[in-house]
Amino acid sequence: MKISEINISDPFVLPANGKYYIYGTRGATRWTAGTGFDCYVSDDLKNWSEPVEIFHKPEGFWADKSCWAPEVYLYNGAYYMFATFKDTTKFGGTAILRADTPLGPFQEHSVRQVTPEDWECLDGTFYVSPDGIPYMIFVHEWVQISDGQVCAVRLSPDLRKAVGEPFTLFSASEATGWIIPHFQKNRPGAHYVSDGPFVHRMETGRLLILWSSFGKKGYTEAIAYSDNGDITGRWSQEEKLIFEKDGGHGMIFKDYSGRLYLTLHTPNETLRERPVFYELKEEDGTLVLHNTTICSE
């Protein structure tokens, strides 16, 4: 398969074992009762395998609706998936699954979601601090609090549960230079969306979070920076969007030649969303798209 044939949103690329593994939210069941996740495998980021199902909801699974935004990390010799599950009767959130290989099969590792059970949450991602402490960074959704937040919570060493209380890194409305409020008929007032955080440390040591919301040209990819190189710092919002034309929920990875890439989905439209790859460069203390042509074409 070519990457343009893969209908997923929220793409996540894991380079491992000399190959590239791409995970994401199935396009066909993005807003309905999802049953699991797939993975596609490539040697060159251009030619991809057919989908391999790596997780299927077992009977009696705790969430009956959506399966969103799987991210897979190698940690202490095993592969851990951070994935969001929604339910029609309770608050959704991000759980952690575990497998011995990038292709799974992944099994439940945490007990239900790691995010607070009385919060509406999604899009958990993994971060390990400079002193080796694991965290989940996640979104506290605007549908519950109006002004969406990017939050963090410390994890137990075995990644099975949260340790301590969650804390807020920043709110969506702080991006005053570009963010557009979201309005819904059944929810009065202006709301601010926060989606898809992903943590990246630059070669300079500067720590940033990619995240998505809505700007003048639709779904976006934005950057926030920490002032102390850790998530405990004060966060400032970059006014210039890294991607502004109807695409987002991205992440950053390096290929086996050391090139840095941004992947995200575009357009942000059900059944049309596809992953794309753009090469990145570090310039003047930030990240810029080095090649505005989709690198996988």
NORKANOR-V353006 format. One line per field, one symbol per residue. ss: DSSP state (H for helix, E for strand, C for the rest). phi: phi as a letter, one per 40 degrees, with the letter a starting at -180 (. if undefined). Layout:
ss->???
phi->???
This chain:
ss->CEHHHCCEEEEEEEEECCEEEEEEEECCCCCCCCCEEEEEEECCCCEECCCEEEEECCCCCCCCCCEEEEEEEEECCEEEEEEEECCCCCCCEEEEEEECCCCCCCEECCCCCCCCCCCCEEEEEEEECCCCCEEEEEEECHHHHCECEEEEEEECCCCCCEEEEEEEEEEHHHCCCCCCCEEECCEEEEEECCEEEEEEECCCCCEEEEEECEECCEECEEEEEECCCCCCCCEEECCCCCECCCEEEEEEEECCCCCEEEEEEECCCCCCCEEEEEEEEEECCEEEECCCCCCCC
phi->.ccccccbbfcbbbcafgbbbbbicdccbdbbccbibbbbbacagbbbcccbcbabdccgdcbbbcbbfcbbbcafgbbbbcacbbbcbaccacbbbbacbccgccbdbccfcccdcbbcbafcbbabcdcgccbbbabccccbbgbdbbbaacbcdcgcacbgccbccabdcccccacbcbbbccbcgcbbcbbfcacabcccgcbbbcababbcbhcbbbbbbccbgaccccbbccccccabbgaafbababcccgccbbbabaccbdgbcacbbbcbbcafgabbccbcccccc
